[in-house]
C-alpha cells in the first residue's frame, strides 16, 4: 500500500478518518418518526370542538351571572339577564366602572328560551335555569346552567 497513489486509497482510510460521513437510514427514520408523533400530539391538543366552545361559553356566563348577582346584592337594585339576538342584555345594573359583556364569545351560541333570569337583590333567589345551544338547529348539543336559588350558577350538564 505504500506505493499506491492517494487517489487509489479508499476515502475512509485517509488520515485515520472513519469510512462514513453521514446519517444512516435507520437514524433518519427514527428522527422522522419522532417528529411525526410530536406533530400528531400537538394537533390533537389544539383541537377546539363545538362542545368545548359551548362549555367555555357556559362557564363564562355562569361567572357573569354570579358577578351581576353580587353587584345586585351590593347595590340593592334588582338585576335581570335577558337573551338577545347575538348576545344578551343586562337590565338594572348600576353604573359601574366596567360594564359586563353583552356578547357571546362564539357567534354560534344562543340561549334556547327567552325567559329572563332575575338575580337579586335578595340573598336567596328562585331556582333559575339557562339552556345554551350552538347554532339554531335543535339537534345540536346543548348545555344547562342552573341554580337552586341559594348556590351559585353552575354548568349542570349537556346533551
C-alpha positions as CSV (number, residue, x, y, z in Angstrom):
1,X,0.0,0.0,0.0
2,X,2.9,2.3,0.4
3,X,3.3,2.5,-3.4
4,X,-0.3,3.5,-4.1
5,X,-1.3,7.0,-5.0
6,X,-3.6,8.9,-2.6
7,X,-6.4,8.6,-5.1
8,X,-6.3,4.8,-5.1
9,X,-6.6,4.6,-1.3
10,X,-10.3,4.3,-0.1
11,X,-11.6,7.6,1.3
12,X,-12.2,6.2,4.8
13,X,-8.6,5.1,5.3
14,X,-7.0,8.5,4.6
15,X,-5.7,10.3,7.7
16,X,-7.5,8.0,10.1
17,X,-11.0,9.2,9.4
18,X,-14.0,6.9,9.6
19,X,-15.4,5.4,6.4
20,X,-18.8,7.1,6.7
21,X,-19.7,10.7,6.8
22,X,-23.5,11.0,7.3
23,X,-26.5,9.5,9.0
24,X,-27.8,6.0,8.4
25,X,-31.3,5.4,7.0
26,X,-32.4,4.0,10.4
27,X,-31.3,7.2,12.2
28,X,-33.2,9.3,9.7
29,X,-36.3,7.2,10.1
30,X,-36.2,7.4,13.9
31,X,-36.0,11.2,13.7
32,X,-38.8,11.4,11.2
33,X,-41.0,9.1,13.4
34,X,-40.3,11.3,16.5
35,X,-41.3,14.4,14.6
36,X,-44.5,12.8,13.2
37,X,-45.6,11.6,16.7
38,X,-44.9,15.1,18.2
39,X,-46.9,16.8,15.4
40,X,-49.8,14.4,15.9
41,X,-49.9,15.0,19.6
42,X,-49.8,18.8,19.1
43,X,-52.6,18.7,16.5
44,X,-54.8,16.7,18.9
45,X,-54.1,19.0,21.8
46,X,-55.0,22.1,19.7
47,X,-58.5,20.9,18.6
48,X,-61.4,23.0,19.8
49,X,-64.6,21.2,19.3
50,X,-68.0,22.8,19.4
51,X,-68.7,21.1,22.8
52,X,-65.6,22.7,24.2
53,X,-66.7,26.1,23.0
54,X,-70.1,25.6,24.4
55,X,-68.7,24.6,27.8
56,X,-66.4,27.7,27.8
57,X,-69.5,29.9,27.0
58,X,-71.4,28.2,29.8
59,X,-68.7,28.7,32.4
60,X,-68.2,32.3,31.3
61,X,-72.0,33.0,31.5
62,X,-72.1,31.4,35.0
63,X,-69.3,33.7,36.1
64,X,-71.0,36.8,34.6
65,X,-74.4,35.8,36.3
66,X,-72.7,35.5,39.6
67,X,-70.9,38.8,39.2
68,X,-74.2,40.5,38.4
69,X,-75.8,38.7,41.3
70,X,-73.1,40.1,43.7
71,X,-73.5,43.6,42.2
72,X,-77.2,43.4,42.7
73,X,-76.9,42.4,46.3
74,X,-74.3,45.1,47.0
75,X,-76.3,47.9,45.4
76,X,-79.7,46.7,46.5
77,X,-81.0,47.0,42.9
78,X,-82.6,44.1,41.1
79,X,-80.7,42.9,38.1
80,X,-82.2,40.9,35.2
81,X,-80.3,39.0,32.5
82,X,-82.2,38.5,29.2
83,X,-81.1,36.7,26.0
84,X,-81.0,38.9,22.9
85,X,-80.1,38.2,19.2
86,X,-76.3,37.7,19.1
87,X,-75.8,38.1,22.8
88,X,-77.7,39.2,26.0
89,X,-78.9,42.2,27.8
90,X,-78.3,43.3,31.5
91,X,-81.2,45.3,33.0
92,X,-80.9,47.2,36.2
93,X,-77.1,47.1,36.6
94,X,-75.9,50.2,38.4
95,X,-73.4,52.4,36.7
96,X,-70.1,50.7,37.4
97,X,-66.6,51.4,36.1
98,X,-66.6,48.4,33.7
99,X,-69.9,47.2,32.3
100,X,-70.4,43.4,32.0
101,X,-70.1,42.0,28.5
102,X,-73.2,41.6,26.3
103,X,-71.9,39.3,23.5
104,X,-71.1,35.6,23.2
105,X,-67.5,34.6,22.6
106,X,-68.7,32.4,19.7
107,X,-71.3,33.9,17.4
108,X,-73.0,30.5,17.0
109,X,-74.0,30.4,20.7
110,X,-77.6,31.2,21.7
111,X,-79.9,30.8,24.7
112,X,-82.8,28.4,24.0
113,X,-85.5,30.1,25.9
114,X,-86.2,33.8,26.0
115,X,-87.1,33.8,29.7
116,X,-85.3,36.4,31.8
117,X,-83.1,35.5,34.8
118,X,-83.7,37.6,37.9
119,X,-80.6,37.9,40.0
120,X,-81.4,39.8,43.2
121,X,-81.1,41.8,45.4
122,X,-82.3,39.2,47.9
123,X,-79.7,36.7,49.1
124,X,-81.9,33.8,48.0
125,X,-83.5,33.9,44.6
126,X,-85.8,31.4,42.9
127,X,-84.5,28.4,41.0
128,X,-83.2,29.6,37.6
129,X,-82.1,27.7,34.5
130,X,-80.5,28.8,31.3
131,X,-80.0,26.4,28.4
132,X,-77.4,27.3,25.8
133,X,-77.1,25.8,22.3
134,X,-74.7,26.2,19.4
135,X,-76.4,27.2,16.2
136,X,-80.1,27.3,15.6
137,X,-80.6,23.5,15.0
138,X,-82.5,21.7,17.7
139,X,-80.3,18.6,17.1
140,X,-77.1,20.3,18.2
141,X,-75.5,19.9,21.7
142,X,-76.9,22.0,24.5
143,X,-75.6,23.0,27.9
144,X,-77.6,23.8,31.0
145,X,-76.7,26.4,33.7
146,X,-78.7,26.1,36.8
147,X,-79.0,27.4,40.4
148,X,-81.4,26.4,43.1
149,X,-81.5,30.0,44.3
150,X,-79.0,29.6,47.1
151,X,-76.0,28.1,45.4
152,X,-74.1,29.9,42.6
153,X,-74.9,29.2,38.9
154,X,-73.1,26.2,37.6
155,X,-72.9,24.1,34.4
156,X,-75.2,21.2,35.2
157,X,-74.7,19.2,32.0
158,X,-75.2,19.0,28.4
159,X,-77.0,16.8,25.8
